[in-house]
Amino acid sequence: MIWDVIIIGAGAAGMMCAAQAGQRGRRVLLIDHYHKLGEKIRISGGGRCNFTNIHTRPENFLSNNPHFCRSALARYTPQNFISLVQRHRIKYHEKTLGQLFCDDSAQQIIDMLKSECDRGGVQWRQPCKVQAVAREGERFVVQTENEALQTKSLVIATGGLSVPKIGASPFGYRIAEQFGLKVVPPRPALVPLTFAPEALAQYGDLSGLSIDAEVSCNSGQFRENILLTHRGVSGPAILQISSYWNGADFITIDLLPGLDAEQWLLGHQSSRAQLNNALAEVLPKRFAQQWCEAHDAVKPLNQFSNKALREIAQGLHQWHIKPSGTLGYNKAEVTLGGVDTDGLSSKTMEAKTVPGLYFVGEVVDVTGHLGGFNFQWAWASGYAAGQVV
Ligand SMILES: Cc1cc2nc3c(=O)[nH]c(=O)nc-3n(C[C@H](O)[C@H](O)[C@H](O)COP(=O)(O)OP(=O)(O)OC[C@H]3O[C@@H](n4cnc5c(N)ncnc54)[C@H](O)[C@@H]3O)c2cc1C
């Protein structure tokens, strides 16, 4: 038999694509090598799956071609996914900044996608390893460990490299290369950053402490919490900025966003209080202490000159840190880079030079900010291909 569509990777994008194609009457087979279904969805959003963001805009995505995501995102919006969630009577709430989470469990999203696939008569091979893919005439032959399967359309939905222990693999990149498509080098993103030994000695024992800050690096800027850890820094603002960090840059942290630190310090200049004790009014006390020690500034405020206070203020608004690295793919939520969008149609996700071959979801060089954007890309790109395969 010849399948209309074989989809490799039964994650967020693969299941969305399969459900759409199946419900259009196509004969669809989904293949996944991992023994559990939708594992990345299950662990997402702390077990409650931040399944979309109501403020989704193309600006929330990184890619070598920032316009590539526009078409798919416009044709399958957060509201489309919310309607699906509502139809399945899944209760949800907005946590913060437009992020929608399940009230109960991420498993509900997996069950919903599975039931949408069932409605489309989608067939499964899972767990099942794919050994090779070849093109024969206008068809593709997918050689699994058990059989050779033939299909008219082949969709690659194998995701990125993050969290290899639950099934992530570079399979999609290898298939792209096999068919002559370029791959933007992948790297971990939405990932905690590590401190070099010197900074770790200064701040490593503050693990668990969080600060509302504005973090910037290259073209990225985010106002959210940073979290000190025993390895370096994390928290939403750091995860966000990790996607803009190229491995060598400094990251700038405004520790007092919204406060004019110079005015504030000059206003306290006659005080006999130690600088760190005064700063404990606006920063966590232990952090203020260690930041002042690291900046050789542990003395009473009235012993600082105006110039010195101005420098302290600038240091607080522009705390430059140079991470030594990231915690890597084991702790990264997503992978930056992937199949180069130059080789794909932004309307259908089909490879321009290989008719019938599609790439959807995180395997493509489109990476969302933290906050439900990555799933929205998975739904939208899976939907785009699902309409045409
Ligand atoms: C801890 C964590 C929390 C997250 N939380 C959120 C969140 O709350 N909101 C959000 O928007 N995003 C979140 N993300 C990101 C989000 O999970 C992904 O961007 C999204 O799942 C990508 O969908 P996908 O279908 O492209 O890939 P995946 O969902 O990763 O699915 C890929 C599938 O392909 C299979 N596969 C891989 N290689 C092969 C192979 N060789 N053969 C066969 N099958 C293969 C895998 O087993 C997997 O089932 C989180 C990620 C992590 C790691």
The ligand as an SDF file (V2000), in Angstrom:
LIG
                    3D

 53 58  0  0  0  0  0  0  0  0999 V2000
   11.1170   21.1220   29.6900 C   0  0  0  0  0  0  0  0  0  0  0  0
   10.4390   21.7970   28.5260 C   0  0  0  0  0  0  0  0  0  0  0  0
    9.3440   22.5950   28.7540 C   0  0  0  0  0  0  0  0  0  0  0  0
    8.7280   23.2620   27.6810 C   0  0  0  0  0  0  0  0  0  0  0  0
    7.6340   24.0350   27.9330 N   0  0  0  0  0  0  0  0  0  0  0  0
    7.0350   24.7010   26.9080 C   0  0  0  0  0  0  0  0  0  0  0  0
    5.8560   25.4530   27.1310 C   0  0  0  0  0  0  0  0  0  0  0  0
    5.2850   25.4350   28.2420 O   0  0  0  0  0  0  0  0  0  0  0  0
    5.3410   26.1720   26.0790 N   0  0  0  0  0  0  0  0  0  0  0  0
    5.9110   26.1280   24.8290 C   0  0  0  0  0  0  0  0  0  0  0  0
    5.3990   26.7830   23.9080 O   0  0  0  0  0  0  0  0  0  0  0  0
    6.9960   25.3560   24.5810 N   0  0  0  0  0  0  0  0  0  0  0  0
    7.5520   24.6480   25.5810 C   0  0  0  0  0  0  0  0  0  0  0  0
    8.6460   23.8600   25.3240 N   0  0  0  0  0  0  0  0  0  0  0  0
    9.1060   23.7280   23.9250 C   0  0  0  0  0  0  0  0  0  0  0  0
    8.1650   22.7730   23.1620 C   0  0  0  0  0  0  0  0  0  0  0  0
    8.0060   21.5860   23.9160 O   0  0  0  0  0  0  0  0  0  0  0  0
    8.7110   22.4360   21.7820 C   0  0  0  0  0  0  0  0  0  0  0  0
    9.0690   23.6030   21.0920 O   0  0  0  0  0  0  0  0  0  0  0  0
    7.6940   21.6420   20.9790 C   0  0  0  0  0  0  0  0  0  0  0  0
    7.3940   20.4190   21.6250 O   0  0  0  0  0  0  0  0  0  0  0  0
    8.2150   21.3750   19.5710 C   0  0  0  0  0  0  0  0  0  0  0  0
    7.2820   20.5740   18.9090 O   0  0  0  0  0  0  0  0  0  0  0  0
    7.7780   19.5690   17.7780 P   0  0  0  0  0  0  0  0  0  0  0  0
    6.5840   18.7480   17.4200 O   0  0  0  0  0  0  0  0  0  0  0  0
    8.5050   20.2840   16.7260 O   0  0  0  0  0  0  0  0  0  0  0  0
    8.8570   18.6290   18.5110 O   0  0  0  0  0  0  0  0  0  0  0  0
    8.6180   17.6090   19.7250 P   0  0  0  0  0  0  0  0  0  0  0  0
    7.3840   17.9540   20.4810 O   0  0  0  0  0  0  0  0  0  0  0  0
    9.9300   17.5850   20.4320 O   0  0  0  0  0  0  0  0  0  0  0  0
    8.3690   16.2160   19.0110 O   0  0  0  0  0  0  0  0  0  0  0  0
    9.3520   15.5800   18.2340 C   0  0  0  0  0  0  0  0  0  0  0  0
    9.0230   14.1080   18.2070 C   0  0  0  0  0  0  0  0  0  0  0  0
    9.8870   13.4770   17.2700 O   0  0  0  0  0  0  0  0  0  0  0  0
   10.3340   12.2650   17.8060 C   0  0  0  0  0  0  0  0  0  0  0  0
   11.5960   11.9290   17.1730 N   0  0  0  0  0  0  0  0  0  0  0  0
   12.7980   12.5570   17.2990 C   0  0  0  0  0  0  0  0  0  0  0  0
   13.7180   11.9280   16.5770 N   0  0  0  0  0  0  0  0  0  0  0  0
   13.1040   10.8800   15.9580 C   0  0  0  0  0  0  0  0  0  0  0  0
   13.5460    9.8530   15.0960 C   0  0  0  0  0  0  0  0  0  0  0  0
   14.8290    9.7620   14.7250 N   0  0  0  0  0  0  0  0  0  0  0  0
   12.6450    8.9330   14.6580 N   0  0  0  0  0  0  0  0  0  0  0  0
   11.3450    8.9940   15.0660 C   0  0  0  0  0  0  0  0  0  0  0  0
   10.8660    9.9400   15.9020 N   0  0  0  0  0  0  0  0  0  0  0  0
   11.7520   10.8700   16.3350 C   0  0  0  0  0  0  0  0  0  0  0  0
   10.4480   12.5210   19.3020 C   0  0  0  0  0  0  0  0  0  0  0  0
   10.3890   11.3020   20.0380 O   0  0  0  0  0  0  0  0  0  0  0  0
    9.2370   13.4170   19.5460 C   0  0  0  0  0  0  0  0  0  0  0  0
    8.0950   12.6820   19.8930 O   0  0  0  0  0  0  0  0  0  0  0  0
    9.2450   23.1450   26.3710 C   0  0  0  0  0  0  0  0  0  0  0  0
   10.3420   22.3090   26.1510 C   0  0  0  0  0  0  0  0  0  0  0  0
   10.9270   21.6370   27.2100 C   0  0  0  0  0  0  0  0  0  0  0  0
   12.1030   20.7230   26.9220 C   0  0  0  0  0  0  0  0  0  0  0  0
  1  2  1  0
  2  3  1  0
  2 52  2  0
  3  4  2  0
  4  5  1  0
  4 50  1  0
  5  6  2  0
  6  7  1  0
  6 13  1  0
  7  8  2  0
  7  9  1  0
  9 10  1  0
 10 11  2  0
 10 12  1  0
 12 13  2  0
 13 14  1  0
 14 15  1  0
 14 50  1  0
 15 16  1  0
 16 17  1  0
 16 18  1  0
 18 19  1  0
 18 20  1  0
 20 21  1  0
 20 22  1  0
 22 23  1  0
 23 24  1  0
 24 25  2  0
 24 26  1  0
 24 27  1  0
 27 28  1  0
 28 29  2  0
 28 30  1  0
 28 31  1  0
 31 32  1  0
 32 33  1  0
 33 34  1  0
 33 48  1  0
 34 35  1  0
 35 36  1  0
 35 46  1  0
 36 37  1  0
 36 45  1  0
 37 38  2  0
 38 39  1  0
 39 40  1  0
 39 45  2  0
 40 41  1  0
 40 42  2  0
 42 43  1  0
 43 44  2  0
 44 45  1  0
 46 47  1  0
 46 48  1  0
 48 49  1  0
 50 51  2  0
 51 52  1  0
 52 53  1  0
M  END
$$$$
